[in-house]
């Protein structure tokens, strides 16, 4: 068992407020000290970042924190769903990559940006120095994807992503189902074809559980056991999610589940117990941890970017 897996197991036994010290080699370094182990509770208030306010139609999506900068997509609803990758450095908001055609973002162990790119109906990787694009997954069984939406990468470089139909019209072609996929050693496999428009996707701190949010108006969060050769569904851990979108995970294993039209985030334990709520003042799309200590929750939505300082570290995408 890796050290970060042992940390997660001990946290589940001793409780959130007295977690043992973890190690710097945890996945992405996001569970690195015992200083930040206070689970959120009650109703929390997020602060709008004024420089990011945008009244034009469109959505901010897919935040990822890399090297003191928050990157996120901004796409609109015109033909092809035009999209840029924006960068927020704490003061200014700039365009990092124009015409990216991206939705959800993540990062790999070389700090390159991974993106669900509806423009290309594929999963892409961008080098932040040159912004050259490489394709990580372009087809399954001879067909392009619908509109890859959200994604997460494990420490062993296994990539998981969702493929709903939200931006399917951005380019020709697509899959006969809306699915959840895995990419391992270059091979694409279908994990689940039963979810209507799967959206948010995240890994537990020990990387033994995959979480997917989807299902539309009356949606859910589903868990999958990753301990074997193939992911196995463990069933839904949260029901009644109002238009589920992206998710974040803290180093205690709590999930931050966005509910798009309900304009809120519910924070749940791995067992599905709601422990905190974050109401917002616009439709919400996704969340990620960042900031100097890794304890700031950044939240994206409809022309809005919020931040909230917490007492726990979390995954930067």
Residue pairs with C-beta under 8 A, 6 or more apart in sequence:
1 9
2 206
3 22
3 23
3 25
3 26
4 22
4 23
4 25
4 26
4 27
4 31
4 205
4 206
5 206
5 207
5 208
7 19
7 20
7 22
7 23
7 26
7 31
7 205
7 206
8 31
8 204
8 205
8 206
8 253
9 206
10 19
10 20
11 19
11 20
11 37
11 252
11 253
12 253
12 270
14 20
16 37
16 38
16 39
16 252
16 312
17 37
17 38
17 39
18 37
19 34
19 37
19 252
20 34
21 33
21 34
22 31
22 32
22 33
22 34
22 251
23 32
24 32
26 32
26 205
26 251
27 154
27 155
27 203
27 205
27 207
27 315
28 107
28 109
28 155
28 315
28 316
29 294
30 205
30 251
30 289
30 294
30 313
30 314
30 315
30 316
31 205
31 251
31 313
32 294
32 313
33 313
36 251
36 293
36 294
36 295
36 310
36 311
36 312
36 313
37 251
37 252
37 311
37 312
38 310
38 311
38 312
39 250
39 252
39 254
39 275
39 276
39 311
39 312
40 254
40 267
40 275
40 276
40 310
40 311
40 312
41 275
41 276
42 276
42 277
43 276
43 277
43 278
43 279
44 276
44 277
44 278
44 308
44 310
45 278
45 279
45 308
46 278
46 280
46 297
46 299
46 306
46 307
46 308
47 306
47 307
47 308
48 281
48 304
48 305
48 306
49 88
49 305
49 306
49 307
51 88
51 91
51 92
51 93
52 60
52 88
52 93
52 304
52 305
53 303
53 304
54 60
54 74
54 303
54 304
55 303
56 76
56 303
57 76
57 77
58 74
58 75
58 76
58 77
58 302
58 303
59 74
59 75
59 283
59 285
59 300
59 301
59 302
59 303
60 72
60 73
60 74
60 86
60 285
60 300
60 301
60 302
60 303
60 304
60 305
61 72
61 73
61 74
61 75
61 103
61 104
61 105
61 246
61 285
61 286
61 300
62 72
62 73
62 102
62 103
62 104
62 105
62 106
62 115
62 116
62 150
62 246
62 285
62 286
62 300
62 317
63 70
63 71
63 72
63 105
63 286
63 287
63 288
63 290
63 298
63 299
63 300
63 317
64 70
64 71
64 72
64 105
64 106
64 107
64 113
64 288
64 316
64 317
65 71
65 288
65 289
65 290
65 291
65 294
65 298
65 316
65 317
66 107
66 111
66 113
66 128
66 316
67 111
68 89
68 90
68 292
69 87
69 88
69 89
70 87
70 88
70 89
70 288
70 290
70 298
71 85
71 86
71 87
71 88
71 96
71 105
71 113
72 85
72 86
72 88
72 105
72 286
72 298
72 300
72 305
73 83
73 84
73 85
73 86
73 100
73 102
73 103
73 104
73 105
73 115
74 83
74 84
74 85
74 86
75 81
75 82
75 83
75 84
75 102
75 103
75 118
75 167
76 82
76 83
80 101
80 119
80 170
80 171
81 101
81 118
81 119
81 167
81 169
81 170
82 99
82 101
83 99
83 100
83 101
83 102
83 103
83 118
83 119
84 95
84 96
84 97
84 98
84 99
84 100
85 95
85 96
85 97
85 100
85 102
85 105
85 113
85 115
85 126
86 93
86 94
86 95
86 96
87 93
87 94
87 95
87 96
88 305
96 128
96 131
97 126
97 131
99 119
100 115
100 117
100 119
100 126
101 117
101 118
101 119
101 120
101 170
102 115
102 116
102 117
102 118
102 119
102 124
103 115
103 116
103 117
103 118
103 147
103 148
103 149
103 150
103 167
104 115
104 116
104 148
104 149
104 150
104 151
104 161
104 246
104 286
105 113
105 114
105 115
105 116
105 151
105 317
106 113
106 114
106 115
106 151
106 152
106 153
106 317
107 113
107 114
107 153
107 316
107 317
108 114
108 125
108 153
108 157
109 155
109 157
111 128
112 125
112 126
112 127
112 128
113 125
113 126
113 128
114 123
114 124
114 125
114 126
114 136
114 151
114 153
114 159
115 123
115 124
115 125
115 126
115 151
116 123
116 147
116 148
116 149
116 150
116 151
116 161
116 162
117 123
117 124
117 148
118 147
118 148
118 149
118 166
118 167
118 168
118 170
118 171
119 170
119 171
120 133
120 135
120 138
120 171
121 138
121 144
121 145
121 146
121 147
121 148
121 170
121 171
121 173
121 174
122 135
122 136
122 137
122 138
122 139
122 144
122 145
122 148
123 135
123 136
123 137
123 138
123 145
123 148
123 151
123 159
123 161
123 183
124 133
124 134
124 135
124 136
125 133
125 134
125 135
125 136
126 132
126 133
126 134
127 134
136 159
136 183
137 145
137 148
137 159
137 161
137 181
137 183
137 188
138 144
138 145
139 145
139 188
140 175
140 179
140 181
140 188
140 190
143 173
143 174
143 175
143 176
144 171
144 173
144 174
144 175
145 163
145 174
145 175
145 181
146 163
146 164
146 165
146 167
146 168
146 174
146 175
146 178
147 163
147 164
147 165
147 166
147 167
147 168
147 170
147 174
148 161
148 162
148 163
149 161
149 162
149 163
149 164
149 166
149 167
149 198
149 199
150 161
150 162
150 199
150 200
150 201
150 246
150 286
151 159
151 160
151 161
151 162
151 201
152 159
152 160
152 161
152 201
152 202
152 203
152 315
152 317
153 159
153 160
154 160
154 203
154 207
155 207
158 182
158 183
158 184
159 182
159 183
159 184
160 180
160 181
160 182
160 183
160 191
160 201
160 203
160 210
161 180
161 181
161 183
161 201
162 179
162 180
162 181
162 198
162 199
162 200
162 201
162 212
162 214
163 175
163 178
163 179
163 180
163 181
163 198
164 178
164 197
164 198
164 199
164 214
165 174
165 178
165 197
166 197
168 174
177 190
177 193
178 193
178 195
178 196
178 197
178 198
178 214
179 190
179 191
179 192
179 193
179 195
179 198
180 190
180 191
180 192
180 193
180 195
180 198
180 201
180 212
181 188
181 189
181 190
181 191
182 188
182 189
182 191
182 231
183 189
189 230
191 210
191 224
191 231
192 198
192 212
192 222
192 224
192 231
192 233
195 212
195 214
195 215
195 222
196 214
196 215
196 216
197 214
197 215
197 216
198 212
198 213
198 214
199 212
199 213
199 214
199 244
199 245
199 246
200 211
200 212
200 213
200 214
200 244
200 245
200 246
200 247
200 257
200 258
200 286
201 210
201 211
201 212
201 213
201 247
202 210
202 211
202 247
202 248
202 249
202 255
202 315
203 209
203 210
203 211
203 249
203 315
204 210
204 211
204 249
204 253
204 270
205 249
205 251
205 252
205 253
207 226
208 225
208 226
208 227
209 223
209 224
209 225
209 226
209 234
209 270
210 223
210 224
210 226
210 231
211 221
211 222
211 223
211 224
211 237
211 247
211 249
211 255
212 221
212 222
212 224
213 219
213 220
213 221
213 222
213 241
213 244
213 245
213 246
213 247
213 257
213 258
214 220
214 222
214 244
215 241
215 244
216 243
217 242
217 243
218 239
218 240
218 241
218 242
219 240
219 241
219 242
219 243
219 244
220 236
220 238
220 239
220 240
220 241
220 244
221 236
221 237
221 238
221 241
221 244
221 247
221 255
221 257
221 268
221 272
222 233
222 234
222 235
222 236
222 237
223 233
223 234
223 235
223 236
223 237
223 270
224 231
224 232
224 233
224 234
225 231
225 232
225 233
225 234
237 268
237 270
237 271
237 272
238 257
238 266
238 268
238 272
238 274
241 257
241 259
241 266
242 259
242 260
242 261
242 262
243 259
243 260
243 261
243 262
244 257
244 258
244 259
244 260
245 258
245 259
245 260
245 284
245 285
245 286
246 258
246 285
246 286
246 287
246 300
247 255
247 256
247 257
247 258
247 286
247 287
248 255
248 256
248 286
248 287
248 288
248 289
248 297
248 314
248 315
249 255
249 256
249 314
249 315
250 256
250 289
250 310
250 312
250 313
250 314
250 315
251 312
251 313
251 314
251 315
252 312
253 269
253 270
254 267
254 268
254 269
254 270
254 275
254 312
255 267
255 268
255 269
255 270
256 265
256 266
256 267
256 278
256 287
256 297
256 314
257 265
257 266
257 267
257 268
258 264
258 265
258 284
258 285
258 286
258 287
258 299
259 265
259 266
259 284
260 283
260 284
260 285
261 283
263 279
263 280
263 281
263 282
263 283
263 284
263 301
264 277
264 278
264 279
264 280
264 284
265 277
265 278
265 280
265 284
265 287
265 299
266 274
266 276
266 277
266 278
267 274
267 275
267 276
267 277
267 278
268 274
268 275
269 275
278 297
278 299
278 308
280 299
280 301
280 304
280 306
281 304
282 301
282 302
282 303
282 304
283 301
283 302
284 299
284 300
284 301
284 302
285 300
285 301
285 302
286 299
286 300
287 297
287 298
287 299
287 300
288 297
288 298
288 314
288 315
288 316
288 317
289 295
289 296
289 297
289 298
289 313
289 314
289 315
289 316
290 296
290 298
290 316
291 298
291 307
291 309
293 313
294 313
294 314
294 316
295 309
295 310
295 311
295 312
295 313
295 314
296 307
296 308
296 309
296 310
297 307
297 308
297 309
297 310
297 314
298 305
298 306
298 307
299 305
299 306
299 307
299 308
